[in-house]
Amino acid sequence: MKLRSVDNTIVALIGIWFIIAPWIAGYSDDKGALWTSVIVGAVQLIVSLWAFSSSGWGSWQNWISLLAGVWFIVFPFVYTVESNVMWSSIILGAVTVLLNLFTLSAKDS
């Protein structure tokens, strides 16, 4: 298994987390935060699975996933969420950004 496959798998799992997080972390009562988390998490999941066959700076799927990671870093500052939600969003968003940067910088082989 290539490193980019591992990276994309981890990013896809993070996308699944953001889809289910509103109910697990307890912010499903905030409709804006709920739907933003579900939609952007689903986009992250789909494009990271789609990105299994691509890498390099021309991989638009990884760019979209990277932007989703940036959004999840900003997310807790846009919506009022508890401290644990804030830190999990920032940390997992940063992991998403870093893994996508690694995948973007990888050479196609």
Rosetta constraint file for C-alpha pairs under 8 A:
AtomPair CA 1 CA 5 HARMONIC 6.40 0.50
AtomPair CA 1 CA 6 HARMONIC 7.19 0.50
AtomPair CA 2 CA 6 HARMONIC 6.70 0.50
AtomPair CA 3 CA 7 HARMONIC 6.19 0.50
AtomPair CA 4 CA 8 HARMONIC 5.99 0.50
AtomPair CA 4 CA 52 HARMONIC 7.13 0.50
AtomPair CA 4 CA 55 HARMONIC 7.37 0.50
AtomPair CA 4 CA 102 HARMONIC 7.87 0.50
AtomPair CA 4 CA 103 HARMONIC 5.45 0.50
AtomPair CA 4 CA 106 HARMONIC 7.68 0.50
AtomPair CA 5 CA 9 HARMONIC 6.00 0.50
AtomPair CA 5 CA 52 HARMONIC 5.69 0.50
AtomPair CA 6 CA 10 HARMONIC 6.25 0.50
AtomPair CA 7 CA 11 HARMONIC 6.24 0.50
AtomPair CA 7 CA 99 HARMONIC 5.71 0.50
AtomPair CA 7 CA 100 HARMONIC 7.36 0.50
AtomPair CA 7 CA 103 HARMONIC 7.06 0.50
AtomPair CA 8 CA 12 HARMONIC 5.99 0.50
AtomPair CA 8 CA 48 HARMONIC 5.25 0.50
AtomPair CA 8 CA 49 HARMONIC 6.56 0.50
AtomPair CA 8 CA 51 HARMONIC 6.99 0.50
AtomPair CA 8 CA 52 HARMONIC 6.51 0.50
AtomPair CA 8 CA 99 HARMONIC 7.74 0.50
AtomPair CA 8 CA 100 HARMONIC 7.79 0.50
AtomPair CA 9 CA 13 HARMONIC 6.23 0.50
AtomPair CA 9 CA 48 HARMONIC 7.30 0.50
AtomPair CA 9 CA 49 HARMONIC 7.22 0.50
AtomPair CA 10 CA 14 HARMONIC 6.26 0.50
AtomPair CA 11 CA 15 HARMONIC 6.22 0.50
AtomPair CA 11 CA 44 HARMONIC 7.39 0.50
AtomPair CA 11 CA 45 HARMONIC 7.17 0.50
AtomPair CA 11 CA 48 HARMONIC 6.35 0.50
AtomPair CA 11 CA 96 HARMONIC 5.73 0.50
AtomPair CA 11 CA 99 HARMONIC 7.39 0.50
AtomPair CA 12 CA 16 HARMONIC 6.38 0.50
AtomPair CA 12 CA 44 HARMONIC 6.58 0.50
AtomPair CA 12 CA 45 HARMONIC 4.44 0.50
AtomPair CA 12 CA 46 HARMONIC 7.48 0.50
AtomPair CA 12 CA 48 HARMONIC 5.53 0.50
AtomPair CA 12 CA 49 HARMONIC 6.45 0.50
AtomPair CA 13 CA 17 HARMONIC 6.31 0.50
AtomPair CA 13 CA 45 HARMONIC 7.22 0.50
AtomPair CA 14 CA 18 HARMONIC 6.38 0.50
AtomPair CA 14 CA 41 HARMONIC 7.75 0.50
AtomPair CA 14 CA 45 HARMONIC 7.71 0.50
AtomPair CA 14 CA 92 HARMONIC 6.84 0.50
AtomPair CA 14 CA 96 HARMONIC 7.58 0.50
AtomPair CA 15 CA 19 HARMONIC 6.36 0.50
AtomPair CA 15 CA 40 HARMONIC 7.89 0.50
AtomPair CA 15 CA 41 HARMONIC 4.37 0.50
AtomPair CA 15 CA 42 HARMONIC 6.18 0.50
AtomPair CA 15 CA 43 HARMONIC 7.72 0.50
AtomPair CA 15 CA 44 HARMONIC 5.23 0.50
AtomPair CA 15 CA 45 HARMONIC 4.70 0.50
AtomPair CA 16 CA 20 HARMONIC 6.46 0.50
AtomPair CA 16 CA 41 HARMONIC 6.37 0.50
AtomPair CA 16 CA 42 HARMONIC 7.10 0.50
AtomPair CA 16 CA 45 HARMONIC 6.43 0.50
AtomPair CA 17 CA 21 HARMONIC 5.60 0.50
AtomPair CA 17 CA 41 HARMONIC 7.51 0.50
AtomPair CA 18 CA 22 HARMONIC 7.48 0.50
AtomPair CA 18 CA 37 HARMONIC 5.57 0.50
AtomPair CA 18 CA 38 HARMONIC 6.25 0.50
AtomPair CA 18 CA 40 HARMONIC 7.86 0.50
AtomPair CA 18 CA 41 HARMONIC 4.92 0.50
AtomPair CA 18 CA 42 HARMONIC 7.98 0.50
AtomPair CA 19 CA 37 HARMONIC 6.01 0.50
AtomPair CA 19 CA 38 HARMONIC 4.21 0.50
AtomPair CA 19 CA 39 HARMONIC 7.32 0.50
AtomPair CA 19 CA 40 HARMONIC 7.99 0.50
AtomPair CA 19 CA 41 HARMONIC 5.10 0.50
AtomPair CA 19 CA 42 HARMONIC 6.33 0.50
AtomPair CA 20 CA 24 HARMONIC 6.49 0.50
AtomPair CA 20 CA 38 HARMONIC 7.17 0.50
AtomPair CA 21 CA 25 HARMONIC 5.37 0.50
AtomPair CA 21 CA 26 HARMONIC 7.63 0.50
AtomPair CA 21 CA 27 HARMONIC 8.00 0.50
AtomPair CA 21 CA 37 HARMONIC 7.66 0.50
AtomPair CA 22 CA 26 HARMONIC 5.58 0.50
AtomPair CA 22 CA 27 HARMONIC 4.85 0.50
AtomPair CA 22 CA 28 HARMONIC 4.65 0.50
AtomPair CA 22 CA 33 HARMONIC 7.71 0.50
AtomPair CA 22 CA 34 HARMONIC 5.58 0.50
AtomPair CA 22 CA 37 HARMONIC 7.24 0.50
AtomPair CA 22 CA 38 HARMONIC 7.95 0.50
AtomPair CA 23 CA 27 HARMONIC 6.52 0.50
AtomPair CA 23 CA 28 HARMONIC 5.44 0.50
AtomPair CA 25 CA 85 HARMONIC 6.56 0.50
AtomPair CA 27 CA 33 HARMONIC 7.19 0.50
AtomPair CA 27 CA 34 HARMONIC 6.75 0.50
AtomPair CA 27 CA 81 HARMONIC 7.03 0.50
AtomPair CA 28 CA 33 HARMONIC 7.43 0.50
AtomPair CA 28 CA 34 HARMONIC 5.24 0.50
AtomPair CA 29 CA 34 HARMONIC 7.42 0.50
AtomPair CA 30 CA 34 HARMONIC 5.97 0.50
AtomPair CA 31 CA 35 HARMONIC 6.02 0.50
AtomPair CA 32 CA 36 HARMONIC 5.97 0.50
AtomPair CA 32 CA 79 HARMONIC 7.75 0.50
AtomPair CA 33 CA 37 HARMONIC 5.93 0.50
AtomPair CA 33 CA 79 HARMONIC 6.17 0.50
AtomPair CA 34 CA 38 HARMONIC 6.21 0.50
AtomPair CA 35 CA 39 HARMONIC 5.87 0.50
AtomPair CA 36 CA 40 HARMONIC 5.86 0.50
AtomPair CA 36 CA 41 HARMONIC 8.00 0.50
AtomPair CA 37 CA 41 HARMONIC 5.65 0.50
AtomPair CA 38 CA 42 HARMONIC 6.00 0.50
AtomPair CA 39 CA 43 HARMONIC 6.21 0.50
AtomPair CA 40 CA 44 HARMONIC 6.09 0.50
AtomPair CA 40 CA 68 HARMONIC 6.28 0.50
AtomPair CA 41 CA 45 HARMONIC 6.13 0.50
AtomPair CA 41 CA 68 HARMONIC 7.58 0.50
AtomPair CA 42 CA 46 HARMONIC 6.10 0.50
AtomPair CA 43 CA 47 HARMONIC 6.07 0.50
AtomPair CA 43 CA 65 HARMONIC 7.56 0.50
AtomPair CA 43 CA 68 HARMONIC 7.74 0.50
AtomPair CA 44 CA 48 HARMONIC 5.91 0.50
AtomPair CA 44 CA 64 HARMONIC 7.42 0.50
AtomPair CA 44 CA 65 HARMONIC 5.09 0.50
AtomPair CA 44 CA 68 HARMONIC 6.13 0.50
AtomPair CA 45 CA 49 HARMONIC 6.24 0.50
AtomPair CA 46 CA 50 HARMONIC 6.12 0.50
AtomPair CA 47 CA 51 HARMONIC 5.94 0.50
AtomPair CA 47 CA 61 HARMONIC 5.14 0.50
AtomPair CA 47 CA 62 HARMONIC 7.08 0.50
AtomPair CA 47 CA 64 HARMONIC 7.06 0.50
AtomPair CA 47 CA 65 HARMONIC 6.32 0.50
AtomPair CA 48 CA 52 HARMONIC 6.93 0.50
AtomPair CA 48 CA 61 HARMONIC 6.62 0.50
AtomPair CA 48 CA 62 HARMONIC 6.67 0.50
AtomPair CA 48 CA 65 HARMONIC 6.36 0.50
AtomPair CA 50 CA 61 HARMONIC 6.82 0.50
AtomPair CA 51 CA 55 HARMONIC 7.23 0.50
AtomPair CA 51 CA 59 HARMONIC 7.44 0.50
AtomPair CA 51 CA 61 HARMONIC 5.45 0.50
AtomPair CA 51 CA 62 HARMONIC 6.35 0.50
AtomPair CA 54 CA 59 HARMONIC 5.92 0.50
AtomPair CA 54 CA 108 HARMONIC 7.42 0.50
AtomPair CA 55 CA 59 HARMONIC 5.41 0.50
AtomPair CA 55 CA 62 HARMONIC 7.53 0.50
AtomPair CA 55 CA 103 HARMONIC 5.68 0.50
AtomPair CA 55 CA 104 HARMONIC 5.40 0.50
AtomPair CA 55 CA 105 HARMONIC 7.48 0.50
AtomPair CA 55 CA 106 HARMONIC 6.10 0.50
AtomPair CA 55 CA 107 HARMONIC 6.83 0.50
AtomPair CA 55 CA 108 HARMONIC 6.08 0.50
AtomPair CA 56 CA 103 HARMONIC 6.66 0.50
AtomPair CA 56 CA 104 HARMONIC 4.33 0.50
AtomPair CA 56 CA 105 HARMONIC 5.39 0.50
AtomPair CA 56 CA 106 HARMONIC 5.44 0.50
AtomPair CA 56 CA 107 HARMONIC 5.80 0.50
AtomPair CA 56 CA 108 HARMONIC 6.52 0.50
AtomPair CA 57 CA 104 HARMONIC 4.93 0.50
AtomPair CA 57 CA 105 HARMONIC 6.33 0.50
AtomPair CA 58 CA 104 HARMONIC 7.75 0.50
AtomPair CA 59 CA 63 HARMONIC 6.68 0.50
AtomPair CA 59 CA 104 HARMONIC 6.86 0.50
AtomPair CA 60 CA 64 HARMONIC 6.27 0.50
AtomPair CA 61 CA 65 HARMONIC 6.28 0.50
AtomPair CA 62 CA 66 HARMONIC 5.95 0.50
AtomPair CA 62 CA 100 HARMONIC 5.78 0.50
AtomPair CA 62 CA 103 HARMONIC 7.37 0.50
AtomPair CA 62 CA 104 HARMONIC 6.67 0.50
AtomPair CA 63 CA 67 HARMONIC 6.22 0.50
AtomPair CA 63 CA 100 HARMONIC 7.41 0.50
AtomPair CA 63 CA 104 HARMONIC 7.89 0.50
AtomPair CA 64 CA 68 HARMONIC 6.30 0.50
AtomPair CA 65 CA 69 HARMONIC 6.35 0.50
AtomPair CA 65 CA 96 HARMONIC 7.45 0.50
AtomPair CA 65 CA 97 HARMONIC 7.78 0.50
AtomPair CA 65 CA 100 HARMONIC 7.04 0.50
AtomPair CA 66 CA 70 HARMONIC 6.35 0.50
AtomPair CA 66 CA 96 HARMONIC 6.39 0.50
AtomPair CA 66 CA 97 HARMONIC 4.89 0.50
AtomPair CA 66 CA 100 HARMONIC 5.64 0.50
AtomPair CA 66 CA 101 HARMONIC 7.48 0.50
AtomPair CA 67 CA 71 HARMONIC 6.15 0.50
AtomPair CA 67 CA 97 HARMONIC 7.59 0.50
AtomPair CA 68 CA 72 HARMONIC 6.32 0.50
AtomPair CA 68 CA 93 HARMONIC 7.61 0.50
AtomPair CA 69 CA 73 HARMONIC 6.44 0.50
AtomPair CA 69 CA 92 HARMONIC 7.51 0.50
AtomPair CA 69 CA 93 HARMONIC 4.16 0.50
AtomPair CA 69 CA 94 HARMONIC 6.35 0.50
AtomPair CA 69 CA 95 HARMONIC 7.68 0.50
AtomPair CA 69 CA 96 HARMONIC 5.05 0.50
AtomPair CA 69 CA 97 HARMONIC 5.20 0.50
AtomPair CA 70 CA 74 HARMONIC 6.48 0.50
AtomPair CA 70 CA 93 HARMONIC 6.06 0.50
AtomPair CA 70 CA 94 HARMONIC 7.20 0.50
AtomPair CA 70 CA 97 HARMONIC 6.58 0.50
AtomPair CA 71 CA 75 HARMONIC 5.75 0.50
AtomPair CA 71 CA 93 HARMONIC 7.34 0.50
AtomPair CA 72 CA 76 HARMONIC 7.43 0.50
AtomPair CA 72 CA 89 HARMONIC 5.53 0.50
AtomPair CA 72 CA 90 HARMONIC 6.27 0.50
AtomPair CA 72 CA 92 HARMONIC 7.60 0.50
AtomPair CA 72 CA 93 HARMONIC 4.90 0.50
AtomPair CA 73 CA 89 HARMONIC 6.01 0.50
AtomPair CA 73 CA 90 HARMONIC 4.28 0.50
AtomPair CA 73 CA 91 HARMONIC 7.42 0.50
AtomPair CA 73 CA 92 HARMONIC 7.89 0.50
AtomPair CA 73 CA 93 HARMONIC 5.02 0.50
AtomPair CA 73 CA 94 HARMONIC 6.59 0.50
AtomPair CA 74 CA 78 HARMONIC 6.62 0.50
AtomPair CA 74 CA 90 HARMONIC 7.40 0.50
AtomPair CA 75 CA 79 HARMONIC 6.27 0.50
AtomPair CA 75 CA 86 HARMONIC 7.98 0.50
AtomPair CA 75 CA 89 HARMONIC 7.23 0.50
AtomPair CA 76 CA 80 HARMONIC 6.33 0.50
AtomPair CA 76 CA 81 HARMONIC 6.01 0.50
AtomPair CA 76 CA 85 HARMONIC 7.47 0.50
AtomPair CA 76 CA 86 HARMONIC 5.05 0.50
AtomPair CA 76 CA 89 HARMONIC 6.97 0.50
AtomPair CA 76 CA 90 HARMONIC 7.66 0.50
AtomPair CA 81 CA 85 HARMONIC 6.13 0.50
AtomPair CA 81 CA 86 HARMONIC 6.23 0.50
AtomPair CA 82 CA 86 HARMONIC 6.15 0.50
AtomPair CA 83 CA 87 HARMONIC 6.22 0.50
AtomPair CA 84 CA 88 HARMONIC 6.15 0.50
AtomPair CA 85 CA 89 HARMONIC 5.99 0.50
AtomPair CA 86 CA 90 HARMONIC 6.20 0.50
AtomPair CA 87 CA 91 HARMONIC 5.95 0.50
AtomPair CA 88 CA 92 HARMONIC 5.86 0.50
AtomPair CA 89 CA 93 HARMONIC 5.73 0.50
AtomPair CA 90 CA 94 HARMONIC 6.08 0.50
AtomPair CA 91 CA 95 HARMONIC 6.20 0.50
AtomPair CA 92 CA 96 HARMONIC 6.09 0.50
AtomPair CA 93 CA 97 HARMONIC 6.26 0.50
AtomPair CA 94 CA 98 HARMONIC 6.14 0.50
AtomPair CA 95 CA 99 HARMONIC 6.03 0.50
AtomPair CA 96 CA 100 HARMONIC 6.11 0.50
AtomPair CA 97 CA 101 HARMONIC 6.16 0.50
AtomPair CA 98 CA 102 HARMONIC 6.30 0.50
AtomPair CA 99 CA 103 HARMONIC 6.25 0.50
AtomPair CA 100 CA 104 HARMONIC 5.92 0.50
AtomPair CA 101 CA 105 HARMONIC 6.08 0.50
AtomPair CA 102 CA 106 HARMONIC 6.22 0.50
